[in-house]
């Protein structure tokens, strides 16, 4: 768990600049009768030194079919005001990239 937290901290800082400090984590689960883009834990980092925001959401997920992990870091800004919205935005970006490459 500590390695995950430090790995995600590095991802947030390398993608968005500033210094990230873990604030807390939340668990996202699929609700009954509603599909979720992803189930898992999102870590919320306070972000100092980023000119756009003071918060970032980060999580990791295994890559299907290979022994590797994909890391995500999304800034709290605009329409992205919660961990749920961060995951939705990342999933939409992936779907959009997949559609363009098809």
C-alpha positions, 0 to 999 in steps of 0.5 A: 500500500505504501508503495502504491501511495508513493508511486501515485504521488510520483505520477501526480507530480510528474504529470502535473507539477507541484508537490503532492501530499496524500489527503485521503482515499475513497473506494468506488464501487459499482452501484446496483443497476448502474454500470461504473467505469471502474471499481477501486480506490482513488487517492486524493492528493493535495497539490502545492505549486500547480497554477491550475488547482490544489487537488488531484485524484490518482489511481492505478489499475492492472493492464489486462493480459499483461503483468503491468499497471496503468496509472492515472492522475487527474486534476480537480478543475472544471467539471472534475470535482470528485473522484467519480468525475475524475474516473469518468473523465479518464474512461471517456478519454480512453474510449475516445482514443480507442475510437480514433485509432479504430 
